[in-house]
């Protein structure tokens, strides 16, 4: 919603917004754009009467502003429909979809096009991403050219449109990263998730192209009936785009990329993790197939600066490194911790988790969460965010996860909130430790509170 607000402002519209509680990085972005955000929701926020209200998918019946919109017959529309009508129609729609890796891969693709546009201005991209791409310092861009690069979200569209947002984006070319069960609040099971992605695949025209991950049977199934060309990418022999000889040196990754059974290029990426090499491979494959020169692709990946809240180093204090990652699913947590092991070999790794996403707040993935968190040396879990909003029989029990980790010999503890966590772990941290803070929300300010407490302890130790 913040990114869309910025795009609409660039088109000359006057934008205001409302939220229960906005938090960084999007609250910072909106402030920099001088787009006012009223907090909390209230009828007075609709004065003066807007010409159009865009309703986010987090808004349900009973919201005080939504009820006012309905009562006063103020025109309203969904985010996804506005994106289609204002920014997709008449352009080349390039969509990145999948359970994991969407934001990073979309940011990589946008940066590839941006670098390529230095030699060919027609390739300058417009884009809308669900995070702040650090190469741009923003999550959106609008150009008078054809490429429109979109993060294709499978979450539902609005209270009046329960289909996925990506069904409004009509891709000319599509990246499909992973397909797993997620968003347990709106999808009943894995089959329902796969149905959504199959419908997206069915939107790609015959002249289009799909670049799809080769390492997941669910992806195989989703692309099996595509009407367009499908190019697979990953580690498997025989895939059209194959990753070979992947190595990691700290936060640097290098690999060879083969195309259709032949050596094609050598890539360097200033990010750790096999998952990031795969994201980069997908972006490179799609871009090259759309006419972007290989030289621009190599330069862009070598200079890619990641995305806010994706393995983002928030502070380094007395050789203690605090990393922020937007954890929403056990698979994402696993890949994050694996990447940190590669980037910081030999260092003690802490995982501090707030179960906050609609998936992690449910008990469907408790065992998978145990497996993922076991990659850390020390595990700290907070209480479940807004537990009371989850049906009793669906609630995740963090104590079950902690007990299971302890039975496996892991050092794990449950603490009620950010303040308790900071006071407990700050005195225990030592030089060389890496602390991964895992949450898809603000986590009650822990990203600021923990560094501040470490600074206080450092000053006290120096006397």
Steps between C-alpha positions, in 0.01 A plus 500: 500500500785742577665424166174552314449830682837614369422392143167680503663814635741489205198499269383825657242375750472640852538208740420458869490181702390336821639215709459358845875534558750558218858376548832515310613470232172599332409765755840661433439483125160670527644769724773573247233533229299738723199270473310542830394186686231540765519267800284328614200442274221754550209649303662844511780367279249501211455877527515660253317233303743315270425440131608136534593271788744214440426223748792282610457129557559540874173694530188307597135585562470674832792731434371846590619663178377221275155520657498875436603444135213255451244717679592814305536315166853628448650323196750231598726250326773246583873555479542236230227643278655848516840354409347334195299799384764768562831324441468157330266567209701576187835401649713184504403332827788307660382320815695317770291256702554217747480417868858614564747740345256733325621829643870435452457355150277790392759746631776318310296505180428872535867577560603294196265704283619825659865419423405391147317829443832687512568355156139477385259754656202297377584240766457744790259320735195602691460274801304432816662284768383387843818632662755779465760407237825648630645571154209740445426603857132446426243230427359656183594684185303640206646550153344572160624169360344157451659277768285477815654271761266378774524284808209261457342435839281192546324650802138601450410836348238666720199425717287506184749309278638186660710395201880549497630845411717358223191403300469870406852529354467295177870417456670503162786316668502331841751373756369227730737436792342259748154367577437392859212513743485849648244760609309248705246768583366510142607171337352183640785273384783456250261407219329837534838676477592301190167584338576871539839465331356284223253778425784749483691276257184479291505879452835501316436526123647259244753764396611533864756312705523344845827454691427239769706344782602140428528373859138473614233250388233760580652736244516213248128446543412869476678556167413165342212640294647833400417620148833683465868410507619383844869523591612327820778633721690352793757234577361206302677352201297564189340822620513779242671733750729300729700624800839331528803533728331727753744625763472746788772723639351688793217709359609435139359228275644381168370245254501387141176516307431260216243566232345213309783264590787740422711737708344844482638735767680541831317702764596675820245617758578693821254290700528167680270203465411248233149645495636839395707344222180334378311830519773666294498216248125537448528877452789459257313235299186705464686819412717335235199339338335843480796649316722635779873467416708256704755771582232707676375195690849419631565860603163529674536183706856591600373835634170386651445641850218280631166607647413662830421234762660218298818399684540869583774581751337743740788552741852385591597570860817364659524242217142384561304503173123552505318390184137569406315254277135498392416149621154378405532122445719214634665453160598867487641477853702191404652670195577815698685308770689294240606821325621650828705188569666550162552874547632473859675162528607392845299764683230432758159547338191614690149476358251737665153430362170680531223274358311777325398396148159342453677172426745498791226590747332169419602152615511351151877547473621442856720202412643669190580800718695278740705365210577848366589657835728209588755651260570770762721459807259692724126545444282762666127505431256777583133449566270471198393839363130566563440139599140579594414562133579138406239225557592302812547168320728662238731693732873443488648419841856635521558294812457185290772621262733591785445166675566309176822693442614424854429129451736517204767651723455856375527805722153654472291731715156664486471863611179697488597812304775716353584671830545168679714369216727805498555491876566126493735459205694829491725404796562157344614623160873493433735619228449307178134414562252540216140571606232434237179679594219329311165674462279640226399794716638761736563251786428774755813697412752223572714610204571825686473376858761224478777716349429774752524256792827361364640854479397563861671181616810589301523843660447351848772238439749771406417678826 
